[in-house]
């Protein structure tokens, strides 16, 4: 029987404020039961991460591409925390890569193989993430919050971002999925319900429903599609008609219009998440730390793209009408190189951003332009690239005996990528329209400037020179 009349000193909040005495006396989950749930949560986050990564390149809608980048990052980070917690609970070997239940695995296979975008969004944002949120709340309710406070705490932190993802998903569903699409997806969603019932629910704590595991959408394994796609706001994705770096590094041009080229360069970074997603999706047998680091970088690159978008908006520029954002880099790398070759190119380019003529220079241009937002985003872009260089050293360079060879290999891989300016034009994919004069004139009008004829006349393209200002050979 509990001690009658016991209280904390001067009625201070007891037990560091995490529970009352009554709550702390509840039996809660055993270590075995807790670990079983932790492994289910981990498996769900791992599979959700793979879902967002695998569908990122081929999703045309820019906003969804950016959201998938963020949500993959959240899932990778939280899965890493669950892995650590399981390792604290008498669990060597951890068994975190073992399927916790065949029906549970089939559930995520179905999600990955959803028949169309509407089903995909309904499945992840209307079904899987809400089920995960309820499983985390159930864990909080049923574990002893004093005895198992570390697990209670990570459930609480994960819920913050899982619920953020659900909130985003509700908005996406309201905008993109009408009643007809919901009706068409209803049988498939009921099939997801059945698979969860056969798995004993998301937490695995309910009696498992009987019956054979049936696959509908995933009767054949889903194929990863590395080809990047863009929505209708990107009508000329092969356009390589404006060489941003050549303009940016030309000392004869003033800093103010260079901010437009920096906003373009940032928004163009949509292609980095598209390319990095293909590396992560197709690289096997790496530790989870690799996945976490690479997905963090992928999300940073998505942030950079959105920073460029906001840069144009705050400058009074409608980029949808005046700027042509291409996907030639991600398309070429995703379809012509192996994952390690893509990583090599990424690292080589990052190395070129580290000298004074790289990210520091762009920040200095932002400062000199007097545009506070341009300076701000370049300040953080520079900081992010320092982190990305470290990620490259940890997960790419260490596969080589000599760091110089790692860099040289990246240069060789990029040099043989076929981004063929002339064939894109001759095949009618683009005319490489020089959109710069229209953009510059619109910016001058908005800011009350008189256009400088020499700046307005800028017309250098990527026909003969790469973004790092190296000449392109006839075969590259």
Rosetta blueprint (number, residue, H / E / L):
1 X L
2 X L
3 X L
4 X L
5 X L
6 X L
7 X L
8 X L
9 X H
10 X H
11 X H
12 X L
13 X L
14 X L
15 X H
16 X H
17 X H
18 X L
19 X L
20 X L
21 X H
22 X H
23 X H
24 X H
25 X L
26 X L
27 X L
28 X L
29 X L
30 X L
31 X H
32 X H
33 X H
34 X H
35 X H
36 X H
37 X H
38 X H
39 X H
40 X H
41 X H
42 X H
43 X H
44 X H
45 X H
46 X H
47 X H
48 X H
49 X H
50 X H
51 X H
52 X H
53 X H
54 X H
55 X H
56 X H
57 X L
58 X L
59 X L
60 X L
61 X L
62 X H
63 X H
64 X H
65 X H
66 X H
67 X H
68 X H
69 X H
70 X H
71 X H
72 X H
73 X H
74 X H
75 X H
76 X H
77 X H
78 X H
79 X H
80 X H
81 X H
82 X H
83 X H
84 X H
85 X H
86 X H
87 X H
88 X L
89 X L
90 X L
91 X L
92 X L
93 X L
94 X L
95 X L
96 X L
97 X L
98 X L
99 X L
100 X L
101 X L
102 X H
103 X H
104 X H
105 X H
106 X H
107 X H
108 X H
109 X H
110 X H
111 X H
112 X H
113 X L
114 X L
115 X L
116 X L
117 X H
118 X H
119 X H
120 X H
121 X H
122 X H
123 X H
124 X H
125 X H
126 X H
127 X H
128 X H
129 X H
130 X H
131 X H
132 X H
133 X H
134 X H
135 X H
136 X H
137 X H
138 X H
139 X H
140 X H
141 X H
142 X H
143 X L
144 X L
145 X L
146 X L
147 X L
148 X L
149 X H
150 X H
151 X H
152 X H
153 X H
154 X H
155 X H
156 X H
157 X H
158 X H
159 X H
160 X H
161 X H
162 X H
163 X H
164 X H
165 X H
166 X H
167 X H
168 X H
169 X H
170 X H
171 X H
172 X H
173 X H
174 X H
175 X H
176 X H
177 X L
178 X L
179 X H
180 X H
181 X H
182 X H
183 X H
184 X H
185 X H
186 X H
187 X H
188 X H
189 X H
190 X H
191 X H
192 X H
193 X H
194 X H
195 X H
196 X H
197 X H
198 X H
199 X L
200 X L
201 X L
202 X L
203 X L
204 X L
205 X L
206 X L
207 X L
208 X L
209 X L
210 X L
211 X L
212 X L
213 X L
214 X L
215 X L
216 X L
217 X H
218 X H
219 X H
220 X L
221 X L
222 X L
223 X L
224 X L
225 X L
226 X L
227 X L
228 X L
229 X L
230 X L
231 X L
232 X L
233 X L
234 X L
235 X L
236 X L
237 X L
238 X L
239 X L
240 X L
241 X L
242 X L
243 X L
244 X H
245 X H
246 X H
247 X H
248 X H
249 X L
250 X L
251 X L
252 X L
253 X L
254 X L
255 X H
256 X H
257 X H
258 X H
259 X H
260 X H
261 X H
262 X H
263 X H
264 X H
265 X H
266 X H
267 X H
268 X L
269 X L
270 X H
271 X H
272 X H
273 X H
274 X H
275 X H
276 X H
277 X H
278 X H
279 X H
280 X H
281 X H
282 X H
283 X L
284 X L
285 X L
286 X L
287 X L
288 X H
289 X H
290 X H
291 X H
292 X H
293 X H
294 X H
295 X H
296 X H
297 X H
298 X H
299 X H
300 X H
301 X H
302 X H
303 X H
304 X H
305 X H
306 X H
307 X H
308 X H
309 X H
310 X H
311 X H
312 X H
313 X H
314 X H
315 X L
316 X L
317 X L
318 X L
319 X H
320 X H
321 X H
322 X H
323 X L
324 X L
325 X L
326 X L
327 X L
328 X H
329 X H
330 X H
331 X H
332 X H
333 X H
334 X H
335 X H
336 X H
337 X L
338 X L
339 X H
340 X H
341 X H
342 X H
343 X H
344 X H
345 X H
346 X H
347 X H
348 X H
349 X H
350 X H
351 X H
352 X H
353 X H
354 X H
355 X L
356 X H
357 X H
358 X H
359 X H
360 X H
361 X H
362 X H
363 X H
364 X H
365 X H
366 X H
367 X H
368 X H
369 X H
370 X L
371 X L
372 X H
373 X H
374 X H
375 X H
376 X H
377 X H
378 X H
379 X H
380 X H
381 X H
382 X H
383 X H
384 X H
385 X H
386 X H
387 X H
388 X H
389 X H
390 X H
391 X H
392 X H
393 X H
394 X H
395 X H
396 X L
397 X H
398 X H
399 X H
400 X L
401 X L
402 X L
403 X H
404 X H
405 X H
406 X H
407 X H
408 X H
409 X H
410 X H
411 X H
412 X H
413 X H
414 X H
415 X H
416 X L
417 X L
418 X L
419 X L
420 X L
421 X H
422 X H
423 X H
424 X H
425 X H
426 X H
427 X L
428 X L
429 X L
430 X L
431 X L
432 X L
433 X L
434 X L
435 X L
436 X H
437 X H
438 X H
439 X H
440 X H
441 X H
442 X H
443 X H
444 X H
445 X H
446 X H
447 X H
448 X L
449 X L
450 X L
451 X L
452 X L
453 X H
454 X H
455 X H
456 X H
457 X L
458 X L
459 X L
460 X L
461 X L
462 X L
463 X L
464 X L
465 X E
466 X L
467 X L
468 X L
469 X L
470 X L
471 X E
472 X L
473 X L
474 X L
475 X L
476 X L
